[in-house]
Amino acid sequence: MKRLTRDEMAKRVARDIPEGAYVNLGIGVPTLVANHLAADKEIFLHSENGVLGMGPAPAPGEEDDELINAGKQHVTLLTGGAFFHHADSFAMMRGGHLDYCVLGAFQVSVEGDLANWHTGAPDAIPAVGGAMDLAIGAKQVFVMMEHLTKQGESKIVNHCCYPVTGVNCVDRIYTDLAMIDVTRDGLVVREIFSDIDFATLQQLSGVPLKDGTNAHSTNADTPGGSAASRVV
């Protein structure tokens, strides 16, 4: 079964971020999106540690140890970029000033509940961090994750069994197999990235899905206003 790599997933997410958007990229895999944003688009990347106007990752040997994102990864700063207090950064997040955030996840429910900070594993450090502020504060929440766990179980579930980061907050799910919108009418598959058909995706997911790959979606149901399509 063909799957997108994490880098290919990031490239697909980047396509749906429009000109002029203010965006937070969550810790981990979502930070790869920064490397695929079109150079001719003015998009403002925000980091919760107090940075606005980040660019892609620096070239090897050009890292600045004082220029990092919330995940302590080295970043670059575009012309006009700014630094500010941590409290101001969280005020931006909580005040609805971010258009999009892209977060990783352990689970997403059919209702758009997000679980992305704790699996209940023994000795794990509980640290939800700013994810809960982003999940509720951003105008649109995109999730980027593998479709299945290492054990082959779907990460899209009827109800999250891990601690929930935010309730009814996810608008769109990007996995290595498909792009799925969380709508008032349920989960709608907009694109299938793999060589599988809809029936197989439905079986793998284990939750009710609607096939929207051949219909044009509306801005109300589809974050970013993308038209539905099929990519194999």
Backbone torsions as a table, in degrees:
resi	resn	phi	psi	omega
1	MET	NA	126.4	-179.2
2	LYS	-76.8	134.4	178.4
3	ARG	-130.6	151.8	172.4
4	LEU	-72.8	143.7	170.1
5	THR	-74.8	168.0	178.2
6	ARG	-61.8	-36.6	178.5
7	ASP	-66.7	-39.7	177.4
8	GLU	-67.2	-36.9	175.1
9	MET	-61.3	-44.7	-180.0
10	ALA	-61.7	-39.1	178.4
11	LYS	-63.7	-38.8	-179.9
12	ARG	-69.3	-40.4	176.8
13	VAL	-61.2	-43.3	-177.7
14	ALA	-58.2	-32.8	179.6
15	ARG	-61.2	-28.4	-174.3
16	ASP	-94.3	3.9	177.7
17	ILE	-95.6	116.6	-172.0
18	PRO	-82.7	164.9	175.4
19	GLU	-53.9	136.4	174.8
20	GLY	82.9	2.2	-176.4
21	ALA	-77.3	146.3	171.2
22	TYR	-101.1	122.7	-165.8
23	VAL	-135.0	137.0	170.4
24	ASN	-109.9	130.0	177.4
25	LEU	-104.7	117.8	-175.4
26	GLY	-65.3	165.6	-179.5
27	ILE	-62.0	142.3	177.3
28	GLY	95.8	-138.7	-174.1
29	VAL	-55.5	-38.9	-178.9
30	PRO	-57.4	-24.5	-179.8
31	THR	-63.6	-19.8	178.2
32	LEU	-64.7	-22.6	-179.3
33	VAL	-58.4	-34.0	-178.4
34	ALA	-58.1	-29.9	-177.2
35	ASN	-78.3	-6.4	-174.6
36	HIS	-121.5	5.6	177.2
37	LEU	-73.2	134.4	-177.2
38	ALA	-61.6	134.8	-177.6
39	ALA	-64.4	-25.0	-178.7
40	ASP	-89.0	3.2	175.1
41	LYS	-100.2	134.2	174.1
42	GLU	-91.4	102.9	-179.9
43	ILE	-126.0	134.6	-173.1
44	PHE	-103.9	109.7	-179.4
45	LEU	-90.3	129.4	-176.5
46	HIS	-111.7	144.4	173.1
47	SER	-127.8	139.1	-171.7
48	GLU	-66.5	-15.8	176.4
49	ASN	-80.1	3.7	172.0
50	GLY	106.0	46.2	178.5
51	VAL	-132.9	138.8	173.6
52	LEU	-136.2	130.7	-179.3
53	GLY	100.6	33.5	178.7
54	MET	-75.2	152.6	175.1
55	GLY	-111.0	-163.2	178.7
56	PRO	-69.2	173.8	178.1
57	ALA	-61.8	145.4	179.9
58	PRO	-70.2	156.2	174.9
59	ALA	-68.1	150.3	177.9
60	PRO	-52.6	132.1	-179.5
61	GLY	90.6	-9.4	-178.9
62	GLU	-110.5	16.7	-179.8
63	GLU	-69.6	143.0	174.1
64	ASP	-114.2	114.7	-175.0
65	ASP	-64.9	-14.0	177.9
66	GLU	-97.3	4.6	-179.9
67	LEU	-122.9	95.1	-176.3
68	ILE	-135.3	163.9	174.0
69	ASN	-96.7	-172.9	-176.5
70	ALA	-65.2	-21.6	177.6
71	GLY	-91.2	10.4	179.2
72	LYS	66.5	23.5	174.2
73	GLN	-90.9	144.9	177.0
74	HIS	-67.9	138.7	177.9
75	VAL	-132.9	173.6	172.5
76	THR	-111.8	165.6	179.1
77	LEU	-122.6	126.4	179.2
78	LEU	-79.1	163.4	176.4
79	THR	-56.5	129.3	-177.8
80	GLY	91.6	-3.2	178.5
81	GLY	-63.9	159.1	-174.0
82	ALA	-142.4	154.9	172.4
83	PHE	-115.3	148.2	179.2
84	PHE	-157.5	173.4	-174.7
85	HIS	-64.6	147.8	178.2
86	HIS	-54.5	-41.0	-179.2
87	ALA	-64.3	-38.2	177.6
88	ASP	-66.2	-36.6	179.2
89	SER	-63.1	-44.0	179.1
90	PHE	-70.5	-28.3	174.9
91	ALA	-65.5	-35.7	175.1
92	MET	-63.9	-43.8	-177.8
93	MET	-66.6	-46.0	-175.1
94	ARG	-78.7	-21.6	-174.9
95	GLY	-89.8	5.7	177.9
96	GLY	77.3	26.1	-177.0
97	HIS	-92.7	-3.9	177.5
98	LEU	-100.9	131.3	-179.7
99	ASP	-76.1	-39.9	-176.9
100	TYR	-139.6	148.7	161.1
101	CYS	-132.1	147.9	177.9
102	VAL	-118.3	118.9	-175.0
103	LEU	-123.9	151.1	169.9
104	GLY	-81.9	170.8	-179.0
105	ALA	-156.4	150.1	167.7
106	PHE	-88.2	-37.2	179.7
107	GLN	-150.2	148.4	168.3
108	VAL	-132.3	132.6	-179.1
109	SER	-88.9	167.5	178.8
110	VAL	-63.8	-20.2	177.9
111	GLU	-89.8	-0.5	-178.9
112	GLY	87.2	15.9	173.3
113	ASP	-72.7	144.7	-175.7
114	LEU	-118.1	131.6	172.3
115	ALA	-126.0	111.5	-174.4
116	ASN	-143.7	18.9	-176.0
117	TRP	-129.7	-15.1	-175.9
118	HIS	-156.9	133.8	177.2
119	THR	-101.7	-2.4	-176.4
120	GLY	84.7	8.2	-179.7
121	ALA	-64.6	143.5	179.6
122	PRO	-63.4	142.3	177.1
123	ASP	69.4	6.0	176.1
124	ALA	-71.0	145.5	-179.7
125	ILE	-85.4	116.8	178.6
126	PRO	-71.7	114.9	-176.0
127	ALA	-151.5	80.2	180.0
128	VAL	-69.0	-27.6	175.7
129	GLY	59.0	-144.9	-177.6
130	GLY	-82.7	0.2	-177.3
131	ALA	-59.5	-38.0	-178.8
132	MET	-68.3	-34.2	178.5
133	ASP	-69.9	-40.3	178.7
134	LEU	-67.3	-42.6	-176.2
135	ALA	-61.4	-34.3	-178.3
136	ILE	-96.0	-30.6	-173.2
137	GLY	-86.3	-30.7	-178.0
138	ALA	-72.5	147.4	-178.9
139	LYS	-69.4	-33.3	177.3
140	GLN	-134.7	133.7	179.9
141	VAL	-115.3	116.4	174.7
142	PHE	-102.5	138.1	174.9
143	VAL	-112.4	138.0	-178.4
144	MET	-126.8	116.0	-175.4
145	MET	-160.8	163.2	169.8
146	GLU	-67.1	148.3	-177.4
147	HIS	-71.3	-35.4	-175.5
148	LEU	-121.5	152.5	172.6
149	THR	-74.4	175.1	177.0
150	LYS	-64.5	-22.0	178.5
151	GLN	-89.0	1.8	177.9
152	GLY	85.1	13.1	179.0
153	GLU	-93.1	146.8	-178.9
154	SER	-68.5	137.6	173.8
155	LYS	-85.9	-10.2	172.5
156	ILE	-94.4	119.4	-168.8
157	VAL	-130.5	164.2	175.4
158	ASN	-67.9	-44.0	178.3
159	HIS	-142.2	134.8	179.8
160	CYS	-67.0	133.2	175.2
161	CYS	-102.5	-5.0	173.0
162	TYR	-95.6	161.5	178.1
163	PRO	-55.9	133.5	-173.7
164	VAL	-84.9	133.4	177.0
165	THR	-82.9	-42.6	-179.7
166	GLY	-154.1	148.3	-177.3
167	VAL	-101.9	133.2	177.1
168	ASN	50.2	42.9	-173.4
169	CYS	-110.1	-19.3	-174.2
170	VAL	-83.4	131.5	178.2
171	ASP	-99.6	-35.5	-176.6
172	ARG	-148.2	143.1	178.7
173	ILE	-117.2	126.2	172.7
174	TYR	-110.3	121.5	175.4
175	THR	-120.6	-179.3	177.6
176	ASP	-75.8	-4.6	179.3
177	LEU	-113.6	-29.5	-171.2
178	ALA	-162.4	166.1	169.9
179	MET	-114.0	127.1	-172.1
180	ILE	-131.7	129.6	176.6
181	ASP	-94.6	140.6	172.7
182	VAL	-94.1	111.3	-175.3
183	THR	-121.2	174.0	176.9
184	ARG	-63.1	-23.5	-178.4
185	ASP	-98.8	10.5	179.2
186	GLY	112.1	-166.9	-178.5
187	LEU	-85.1	122.6	-177.2
188	VAL	-116.3	120.8	178.9
189	VAL	-78.9	120.0	-179.4
190	ARG	-96.8	-36.5	178.5
191	GLU	-142.5	145.4	169.7
192	ILE	-114.2	120.3	-175.2
193	PHE	-88.7	-16.4	-172.5
194	SER	-93.3	-179.8	176.3
195	ASP	-91.3	14.3	177.5
196	ILE	-91.9	164.3	175.9
197	ASP	-98.0	176.6	-176.7
198	PHE	-61.8	-40.6	-178.6
199	ALA	-60.0	-39.7	179.2
200	THR	-69.2	-41.1	176.8
201	LEU	-60.5	-42.4	177.9
202	GLN	-59.3	-44.4	-179.8
203	GLN	-63.8	-42.7	-179.8
204	LEU	-66.1	-34.4	-174.6
205	SER	-76.4	-36.7	176.9
206	GLY	71.9	10.6	175.9
207	VAL	-132.2	158.0	-179.1
208	PRO	-63.4	128.9	176.7
209	LEU	-124.1	151.6	173.0
210	LYS	-114.0	140.1	-177.3
211	ASP	-87.1	105.3	177.7
212	GLY	-112.9	22.2	-175.2
213	THR	-75.4	-17.1	-178.6
214	ASN	-111.9	9.6	-179.3
215	ALA	-121.3	146.7	176.5
216	HIS	-79.2	128.6	-178.5
217	SER	-86.9	161.2	179.4
218	THR	-101.1	161.4	178.1
219	ASN	-61.3	-30.1	-178.8
220	ALA	-66.9	-35.3	-177.0
221	ASP	-97.4	-21.1	-173.6
222	THR	-120.4	110.2	176.9
223	PRO	-56.8	136.5	179.4
224	GLY	85.2	-11.3	176.6
225	GLY	68.8	26.5	-178.4
226	SER	-73.6	147.9	173.4
227	ALA	-82.0	143.6	179.7
228	ALA	-72.1	147.1	179.4
229	SER	-159.8	177.1	178.8
230	ARG	-123.5	130.8	179.3
231	VAL	-124.6	117.2	-179.3
232	VAL	-119.6	NA	NA
